[in-house]
Amino acid sequence: MRKHILSAVLSAALLFSALPVSAEGGSQVTDSASTSETQRVSITTSGPISETPDHPGYDDVVGHWAAGAVGRWKNLGVLDGTESNFYPDQKITRGEVAELLARILHYKTASEIKFDDTRGHKYETAIAKLRAAGVMLGNGENLALPDDSVTREEAAVLIARAFGFDPNGKDVASYIGKYADYGTISDWAQGYILAMTAAGFLNGSDNGCFLPKDSLTRAEAITILNNMITTYIDKPGEYNYRPFEGLANFVIIASDDVEILYYDIGGDIILTEGVDYETVIFKSCNHYGKIFEYTKDGFVRRLKAASYIVEVNEHLPVCSYDQDLFYKDEKGIMHYRDESRPYYFGVDVSVYQGDIDWKKLKEEGVYFAFIRAGYRGYETGSLNTDANFHKNMQGAIDAGIKVGVYFFSQALNAQEAYEEAMYVLDLIKDYEVTFPVVFDWETIGSATARTNKIEKENLCRAANVFCSVVEGAGYIPMVYCNQSVSLLYYELSRIDAFDFWYAEYKDIPTFYYDFDIWQYGATGTFEGVPNAQVDVNISFVDYSKR
């Protein structure tokens, strides 16, 4: 589940081993949290950066193959210290890696159980934090071996554990043949390495080997970081990334009171231990990955809803669909590659689609259609019938298309939802409605909308009343909404007795919870609707058979 995060952090953690070191290899930075945190500067710029300083910041990196990566991160203020040398080809020790992981993830909880060889060691605190996090487990004899150099397989395992990679994940087995020297990888490391490889974060050498017993160098670590981590924020403030193009890979937030504006985040977001997720705000951002908060008990999944991060409701069923199985054909119709899960293609329409040739739509593969029955005015509160409702209902039914209806609600309370339900029941009484009757409550981007300040309690009651009245009349009730409305305006556990129609206009659904119908787009084009675009849907239930 956390594939994107890991590689980012593998690189990141190791990057921070790029602390000033002596020629003999001993780190000169103390174990003091205040030293490491106050000297580091937050990244206030991100994304792929082609510009690098004329000098990489360290004399011994000039002309080195990793000069660009080292220079970039030194220039961004991530590499601290005053020495003139970076020692790019020097090996990293286990203690240094522990210090780096503890820094980048801002671990706060330390284990009271100590390794026998870390008492009084300069990395004792960092190692104790990794032990508490279940990252550094020792060698089986209660030894952490802090001064030993880190092998490639050890580094991969430490980072994978730190960021929750699943060594038994579904994609792991298919990568067993990836490395020619797979048999030399230690049993305890194989699953983690394959999981990170499946996620695209680890690769072999030119000869196809992983070289698990080789040590990792500083240059290799900083290059991984440069390639994988887009953003690391450890100071409060506003971070505006619009000047950079492309998707951000990974965003690590180690501070409260952060606002991120105009950013496309393709990877995962990590909130480090102690960060108050309610103070982290995203404005005009697109996010396609996951959000995790690290706590003393491990990772906790969080969700993004519009600008805000919200808690996960552990009592609701999670999404049961495999993202990798969704695909569109050349006509833009969504499909799902799983013979055990039948699916059905449908549209939803209103007066805005104009005149519709329903027989032609049937020929184009439409199995079901949701027809807008009506709407409540967002300012006046009046109830209105869609101008094309009766024509669309009859046309769809005559063409052999299964029909459901939806009502665009602006109900403020249970009483108004009851009025809307009764209004819809009167409209549909003479039609064969075989798909759900839907409560479609949405926010309006207008300062004059009467629903702007509705409370969750009132909205949940409204949805329940509407659906209960519909169900009592013998129809199948359903609630429709998008991610932000479902997470910010509803308390989903209050309405989970009813089927859910989810709206998200992407190639794959990113919703954390389960749904029955997915509205995946609003720009479908069909010969049967010659003058407008159409909302398109995939249903995993044939409601006409229920």
C-alpha positions, -999 to +999 in steps of 0.1 A: +000+000+000+028+024+008+050+017-022+057+053-033+067+064+001+094+039+006+117+046-021+115+082-014+125+077+021+151+052+014+168+079-006+159+105+019+171+087+049+203+079+034+207+113+020+208+127+055+239+106+060+255+132+039+265+149+071+300+163+074+324+135+082+360+132+090+384+114+067+383+085+091+346+082+086+333+093+120+303+116+120+309+149+137+273+158+143+260+150+178+230+130+186+212+161+198+178+166+182+182+204+186+214+204+166+200+184+137+167+202+135+178+238+139+206+237+114+185+222+086+166+245+064+132+237+050+128+232+013+108+260-001+110+249-037+105+216-053+099+195-083+125+186-110+152+212-108+176+214-137+196+243-123+224+234-099+249+258-083+283+263-100+299+247-070+282+216-055+290+228-020+318+204-012+353+205-027+355+167-031+323+165-051+334+188-079+334+166-111+319+137-093+290+119-110+267+128-081+277+165-081+244+176-095+224+158-068+247+169-040+247+204-052+210+206-055+203+194-020+232+215-005+218+245-023+183+238-008+197+238+027+192+201+034+228+192+038+242+210+068+276+214+083+306+235+076+333+211+063+344+214+027+343+177+020+313+154+014+332+121+011+308+108-016+323+074-019+325+067+018+304+039+032+275+046+056+273+029+089+242+014+105+244+040+132+244+068+107+215+054+089+196+052+122+204+089+128+192+098+094+159+079+096+152+093+130+158+128+117+138+126+085+108+109+101+112+130+133+107+099+155+099+110+190+093+077+208+124+058+220+125+022+232+134+017+268+150-016+259+185-009+248+209-029+225+239-042+244+263-023+221+246+011+220+248+022+256+267+055+256+271+054+218+266+087+199+237+071+180+221+055+210+190+077+210+184+074+172+188+036+174+164+035+204+138+054+183+142+030+154+138+001+178+106+015+191+093+020+155+101-017+147+127-006+121+160-017+136+156-051+152+193-061+157+211-092+148+193-117+171+218-113+199+206-079+211+233-061+191+227-032+167+262-031+153+261+007+149+296+010+135+293-016+108+288-004+073+253-008+058+249-033+030+224-027+002+200-054+016+202-040+051+195-005+039+165-016+019+151-035+048+155-007+073+138+018+050+111-006+040+102-013+076+103+024+084+078+031+057+055+001+060+064-019+028+046-052+028+072-080+022+043-103+014+024-080-009+005-092-040+032-079-065+062-094-046+063-129-060+063-118-097+096-101-092+116-130-079+134-134-112+143-097-114+178-102-100+204-127-113+219-131-078+185-134-060+197-165-042+224-145-024+199-122-008+193-131+028+159-147+035+149-118+059+155-093+032+140-109+001+104-098+005+113-062+013+136-059-016+111-074-040+084-051-027+105-020-032+115-033-067+078-039-076+071-003-066+100+009-089+122+021-062+151-004-064+169-017-095+199-040-100+233-033-115+242-033-152+246-071-151+212-077-135+224-083-100+213-067-068+246-071-051+230-074-016+262-076+004+278-045-012+279-014+009+260+018+001+279+050-005+270+086+003+268+094-034+244+066-041+222+077-012+220+113-023+212+103-058+184+081-047+171+111-027+174+134-056+155+111-079+127+102-055+119+129-029+104+160-043+095+179-011+106+179+025+090+205+048+101+209+084+091+245+090+057+262+092+047+284+063+032+286+029+047+266+001+038+276-035+050+252-062+032+264-093+064+273-112+074+237-114+058+213-139+050+177-135+039+156-106+056+157-072+068+123-063+068+124-025+060+150+001+072+147+037+058+171+062+075+174+095+059+206+108+025+220+119+009+250+103+018+242+067-001+254+036+007+238+002-007+257-028-010+248-065+007+215-064+002+182-082+013+153-060+016+120-077+031+101-048+024+098-011+024+123+017+040+114+050+032+134+082+059+127+107+053+118+143+036+146+163+024+167+134-011+180+138-027+169+105-056+194+111-031+223+106-018+210+072-038+225+044-037+219+007-052+246-016-058+240-053-037+208-052-043+175-070-032+144-050-031+110-065-013+090-038-019+083-001-015+101+031+001+085+062+007+099+096+034+083+117+025+078+154+042+060+182+021+030+173+031+030+136+015+044+105-021+056+105-038+062+072-053+096+066-075+109+038-075+141+018-108+158+013-105+190-008-081+212+012-082+192+044-068+160+059-093+139+078-094+108+099-101+073+086-133+056+098-120+021+106-156+007+108-164+013+072-156-012+044-126-002+024-126-001-014-128-036-028-117-029-063-082-034-077-070-001-093-048-020-117-079-037-133-097-006-145-092+005-181-109+025-208-115+014-244-111+036-274-146+051-269-138+061-233-160+034-218-146+021-185-140-017-180-128-039-152-106-070-158-121-095-134-145-121-146-158-127-111-171-091-109-196-082-136-200-046-144-224-024-164-219+009-183-243+038-178-249+075-182-267+102-162-285+130-180-306+161-175-321+188-196-285+200-202-279+171-226-307+183-249-325+159-272-313+124-268-315+095-293-320+067-267-320+039-292-287+050-305-273+052-269-285+016-264-266+006-295-235+024-282-234+002-251-254+020-225-270-005-201-285+019-175-292+056-172-299+079-143-324+106-152-326+138-133-361+140-118-357+175-105-339+199-082-343+223-053-333+259-059-301+267-041-313+302-033-351+301-032-355+265-020-382+259-045-389+223-059-386+220-097-390+192-122-363+187-149-377+201-182-368+169-200-376+144-173-406+127-187-392+127-223-360+111-211-377+085-189-400+073-216-372+074-243-348+054-222-374+028-211-387+024-247-351+018-259-347-010-233-323+009-210-326+003-173-335+036-155-329+052-122-335+088-111-317+114-091-329+145-074-305+174-070-310+183-034-304+214-015-322+202+016-313+220+049-329+194+072-349+162+074-382+180+067-370+194+034-355+160+024-389+144+031-406+169+008-380+161-019-386+124-016-424+128-018-419+151-048-398+124-066-421+096-058-450+114-074-429+120-105-419+084-110-451+066-100-460+058-136-426+045-147-407+013-143-377+024-123-353-005-119-322+013-108-319+034-076-336+066-067-307+088-056-303+116-031-278+139-048-268+167-023-240+189-035-222+221-025-227+252-046-199+276-054-220+306-046-219+329-016-257+330-017-263+293-015-287+285+013-268+253+022-233+269+027-234+264+065-252+232+068-241+210+097-232+173+093-260+162+117-286+179+096-272+166+063-270+130+076-306+132+088-317+146+055-301+117+035-315+091+059-350+105+056-349+108+018-336+072+014-359+057+040-390+072+024-378+060-010-372+025+004-405+024+021-422+031-013-405+000-027-376+015-046-338+011-041-324+042-024-288+055-030-266+085-020-245+103-045-215+125-037-178+131-044-148+127-022-149+161-005-186+161+002-185+125+015-156+132+039-163+168+049-200+172+049-212+136+057-204+113+085-204+082+063-211+058+091-244+075+095-255+067+059-237+035+052-270+015+053-276+027+017-257+021-015-232+046-026-227+063-060-192+079-060-180+107-083-144+111-092-132+121-126-100+101-130-088+070-148-088+051-115-108+056-083-088+068-054-116+067-028-106+049+004-140+034+011-162+011-010-188+021-035-213+005-058-213+028-088-185+051-099-191+082-120-157+084-136-161+113-160-183+141-173-171+144-209-185+113-226-193+118-263-220+097-281-238+098-313-270+095-293-263+128-276-251+149-305-252+183-288-236+178-254-211+158-233-224+131-209-216+119-174-203+083-176-205+056-150-196+020-142-219+000-119-209-032-102-245-041-094-273-048-118-300-033-098-327-044-122-320-080-110-324-072-073 
